[in-house]
């Protein structure tokens, strides 16, 4: 037996003992005396879990099935669900003293693969890798669920092994999709078409009507905008995130974001992250001038915090060197670290948890990565195009652009997990 498996077995030994050390009969119990509690379902029951921003129904468990639960309240117990916990009504099960199996034993030989499955419909969860085996329950659509392992049955059919209720369960691979990553969308400047005279050919400038249409699509298609904190939980396999999730980021801290993007996001109930160049924050709001790149003031940044989380885009490093390269690339690790720390301090008046940074112009090197770590940041984003998923380097995260001339169809295809997941766009008659 490998050292890793032996270590896991030692950790789970109390669970094995609990699963097998009691008599045959079902019994009454006092929740204060039994943690964890092995139970048997006495009826079919819906299960709930925190997924992204909301506690929602995530599936059902079937009568007669067994799982391990943990006392939570007078009405609900917790159980292992995905990267966190699910909730099940206390009146849906009874405790048992003798299980048909030793819970946790199969889990000892498995380890998360840094890979999730995605449910695009309600799918069955089986007790064994066999469609003729008892159905443990179902998972609802729009979930990301961590895969513990893969196996093939006697017919060479691929199955995914997952953990529900501290036990291994099985899902048919052809009934779900593999998670291809979560999109982080990048924006900078938002203007009305009629006032945009100088930035029409700048791909990072978006019209207010186009941005409104994009946010309307996210809402209509069922996407949930999540924070960088939630993204970190997704990357670290500690939070449950919906299949349809997206992170919205705005670099620089331009006044146009306050003037146009902020009310649109507020209208659709979206949240976003503003990566702010902390040295360019204005003491007082400036009179609006669409022909220049203006930056937000202290009061404007405080106002947008009902929608935006404030994070760092460096302090003095958002500029080019004489050879037209990001100046960060010519600085020492120590100087970069000092700048990153200064930015964090400057932004602490808006947010005591400045944990994420966007490299200026997307430029980074080994010195920047190490400086970000030493300055206390948890994640750093680049301008390299692509999605992010567990296992990625947290200090070189990719993002996606929605360019000024991109159609909603193009955006929909870009953020979907696969081409078959694209929600049709409503066309007025």
Residue pairs with C-beta under 8 A, 6 or more apart in sequence:
1 9
4 111
5 108
5 109
8 107
8 108
8 109
9 108
12 104
12 105
12 107
12 108
15 36
15 68
15 103
15 104
15 166
16 102
16 103
16 104
16 105
18 36
18 38
18 103
19 38
19 99
19 101
19 102
19 103
19 104
20 98
20 99
20 102
22 97
22 98
23 97
23 98
24 97
24 98
25 97
25 98
26 40
26 94
26 95
26 96
26 97
27 95
27 96
27 97
28 95
29 37
29 95
31 37
31 71
31 77
31 90
32 71
34 71
34 95
35 70
35 71
36 68
36 69
36 70
36 166
37 68
37 69
37 70
37 71
37 77
37 95
38 66
38 67
38 68
38 69
38 95
38 96
38 99
38 103
39 66
39 67
39 68
39 69
39 77
39 93
39 94
39 95
39 96
40 64
40 65
40 66
40 93
40 94
40 96
41 61
41 62
41 63
41 64
41 65
41 66
41 67
41 92
41 93
42 63
42 92
42 93
42 94
43 63
43 92
44 60
44 61
44 62
44 63
45 60
45 61
45 88
45 89
45 92
45 93
46 57
46 59
46 60
47 57
47 58
47 59
47 60
47 61
47 79
47 81
47 86
47 87
47 88
47 137
48 55
48 56
48 57
48 58
48 76
48 86
48 87
48 88
49 55
49 56
49 58
49 81
49 82
49 84
49 85
49 86
49 87
49 240
50 84
50 85
50 240
51 58
51 143
51 240
51 241
51 242
52 224
52 226
52 230
52 240
52 241
52 242
52 245
53 224
53 226
53 230
54 224
55 87
57 140
58 81
58 86
58 139
58 140
58 143
59 122
59 125
59 137
59 138
59 139
59 140
60 137
60 138
61 67
61 88
61 92
61 136
61 137
62 134
62 135
62 136
62 137
64 134
65 127
65 134
65 136
65 137
66 96
66 99
66 100
66 101
66 103
66 165
66 167
67 79
67 164
67 165
67 166
67 167
68 79
68 80
68 103
68 104
68 165
68 166
68 167
69 77
69 78
69 79
69 88
69 93
69 165
70 77
70 78
70 79
70 85
71 77
71 78
72 78
72 87
74 90
75 89
75 90
76 87
76 88
76 89
76 90
77 87
77 88
77 90
77 93
78 85
78 86
78 87
78 88
79 85
79 86
79 87
79 88
79 164
79 165
79 166
80 86
80 163
80 164
80 165
80 166
81 164
81 165
81 240
82 143
82 144
82 145
82 146
82 240
83 146
83 233
83 237
83 238
83 239
83 240
84 238
84 239
84 240
86 164
101 167
103 166
103 167
104 166
104 167
106 167
106 168
107 148
107 163
107 166
107 167
107 168
110 148
110 149
110 161
110 163
110 168
111 148
111 149
112 146
112 147
112 148
112 237
113 146
113 147
113 148
113 149
113 150
114 237
114 389
114 390
114 391
115 146
115 147
115 178
115 179
115 390
116 144
116 145
116 146
116 147
116 178
116 179
116 389
116 390
117 144
117 145
117 147
117 160
117 162
117 171
117 173
117 176
117 177
117 178
117 179
118 143
118 144
118 145
118 176
118 177
118 178
118 179
118 243
118 417
119 139
119 140
119 141
119 142
119 143
119 145
119 176
119 243
120 141
120 142
120 176
120 177
120 243
120 420
120 421
121 141
121 175
122 138
122 139
122 140
122 141
123 138
123 139
123 171
123 172
123 175
123 176
124 135
124 137
124 138
124 171
124 172
124 175
125 135
125 136
125 137
125 138
125 139
125 162
125 164
125 169
125 170
125 171
126 133
126 134
126 135
126 136
126 169
126 170
126 171
126 172
127 133
127 134
127 135
127 136
127 169
127 170
128 134
128 170
129 151
129 153
129 157
129 159
129 161
129 170
130 153
130 170
131 172
133 170
136 164
136 169
137 164
139 145
139 171
141 243
142 222
142 242
142 243
142 244
143 240
143 242
143 243
144 179
144 234
144 240
144 241
144 242
144 243
144 245
145 162
146 162
146 163
146 237
147 160
147 161
147 162
148 160
148 161
148 162
148 163
148 168
149 160
149 161
149 168
150 158
150 159
150 160
150 161
150 173
151 158
151 159
151 161
152 158
152 159
153 159
157 172
157 173
157 174
158 172
158 173
158 174
159 170
159 171
159 172
159 173
160 170
160 171
160 172
160 173
160 176
161 168
161 169
161 170
162 168
162 169
162 170
162 171
163 169
177 417
177 418
177 421
179 243
179 389
179 417
180 387
180 389
180 417
180 418
181 386
181 387
181 388
181 389
182 231
182 234
182 241
182 245
182 246
182 247
182 387
182 388
182 389
183 246
183 247
183 387
183 399
183 400
183 414
183 415
184 231
184 246
184 247
184 249
184 381
184 387
184 388
184 397
184 398
184 399
184 400
185 246
185 247
185 248
185 249
185 399
185 400
185 401
185 402
185 415
186 204
186 249
186 250
186 251
186 383
186 399
186 400
186 401
186 402
187 204
187 206
187 211
187 248
187 249
187 250
187 251
187 257
187 261
187 402
188 204
188 205
188 250
188 251
188 252
188 254
189 199
189 202
189 204
189 205
189 206
189 252
189 254
189 256
189 257
189 293
190 205
190 206
190 207
190 208
190 211
190 256
190 257
190 259
190 260
190 261
191 199
191 205
191 206
191 207
191 208
191 256
191 260
191 290
192 207
192 208
192 209
192 260
192 290
193 207
193 208
193 209
195 290
196 205
196 207
196 290
197 290
197 291
198 291
199 205
202 404
203 401
203 403
203 404
203 405
204 401
204 403
204 404
205 404
206 214
206 402
206 404
207 404
208 260
208 264
210 404
211 260
211 261
211 264
212 264
213 408
214 402
214 408
214 411
215 264
215 265
215 267
215 268
215 270
216 268
217 408
217 411
217 412
217 423
217 425
218 225
218 246
218 268
218 270
219 268
219 269
219 270
220 423
220 426
221 244
221 412
221 423
222 244
222 423
223 244
223 245
223 246
223 415
224 242
224 244
224 245
224 246
225 245
225 246
225 247
225 248
225 270
225 271
225 272
226 234
226 241
226 245
226 246
226 247
226 271
227 247
227 271
227 273
227 309
228 247
228 273
228 309
228 311
228 355
228 356
228 379
229 309
229 353
229 355
230 239
230 241
231 247
231 379
231 388
232 355
232 356
232 378
232 379
232 394
233 239
233 241
234 241
234 245
234 390
235 379
235 388
235 389
235 390
235 392
235 394
236 390
237 390
243 417
246 415
247 273
248 265
248 270
248 271
248 272
248 273
249 272
249 273
249 274
249 275
249 358
249 381
249 399
250 257
250 261
250 272
250 273
250 274
250 275
250 308
251 275
251 313
251 358
252 275
252 276
252 277
252 280
252 293
252 295
252 313
252 318
253 274
253 275
253 276
253 277
253 280
253 281
253 295
253 296
253 301
253 313
254 293
254 294
254 295
254 296
255 285
255 286
255 288
255 294
255 295
255 296
255 300
256 290
256 294
257 274
257 296
257 304
258 296
258 300
258 301
258 303
258 304
259 288
261 272
262 303
262 304
262 307
262 308
265 271
265 272
265 307
265 308
266 306
266 307
270 307
271 307
271 308
271 309
272 307
272 308
272 309
273 308
273 309
273 311
273 356
274 301
274 304
274 308
274 309
274 310
274 311
275 311
275 312
275 313
275 356
275 357
275 358
275 381
276 296
276 301
276 310
276 311
276 312
276 313
276 347
277 295
277 313
277 314
277 315
277 318
277 360
278 312
278 313
278 314
278 315
278 342
278 343
278 346
278 347
279 315
279 316
279 343
279 346
280 295
280 318
281 295
281 296
281 297
281 298
281 301
281 346
282 294
282 295
282 296
282 297
282 298
283 297
283 298
284 297
284 299
285 297
285 299
285 300
286 294
286 295
286 297
288 294
296 304
298 349
301 310
301 350
302 350
305 350
305 351
309 351
310 347
310 350
310 351
310 354
311 347
311 351
311 354
311 355
311 356
311 357
311 358
312 340
312 343
312 344
312 347
312 354
312 356
312 357
312 358
312 377
313 343
313 357
313 358
313 360
314 328
314 339
314 340
314 343
314 357
314 359
314 360
315 339
315 340
315 342
315 343
315 346
316 339
316 342
317 326
317 327
317 328
317 331
317 336
317 339
317 360
318 360
318 361
319 327
319 360
320 326
320 327
320 361
321 327
321 329
321 330
325 363
326 359
326 360
326 361
326 362
326 363
327 360
328 336
328 359
328 360
328 363
328 364
328 365
328 368
329 363
329 364
329 365
329 368
331 339
331 367
332 367
333 367
333 368
333 370
333 371
333 374
334 371
336 367
336 368
336 371
337 370
337 371
337 374
337 375
340 357
340 371
340 372
340 375
340 377
341 375
341 376
343 354
343 357
344 354
344 375
344 376
344 377
347 354
348 354
354 377
355 376
355 377
355 378
355 379
356 377
356 378
356 379
356 380
356 381
357 372
357 375
357 377
357 379
357 380
357 381
358 380
358 381
359 368
359 380
359 381
359 382
359 383
361 383
362 382
362 383
362 384
364 380
364 382
364 395
364 396
368 380
369 380
369 395
369 396
372 380
372 395
373 395
377 395
378 394
379 394
379 395
379 397
380 394
380 395
380 396
380 397
381 397
381 398
381 399
382 396
382 397
382 398
382 399
383 399
383 401
384 396
384 398
384 399
385 398
385 399
385 400
385 401
386 398
386 399
386 400
387 398
387 400
388 397
388 398
392 398
400 414
400 415
402 411
402 414
406 414
408 425
409 425
412 422
412 423
412 425
413 419
413 422
416 422
416 423
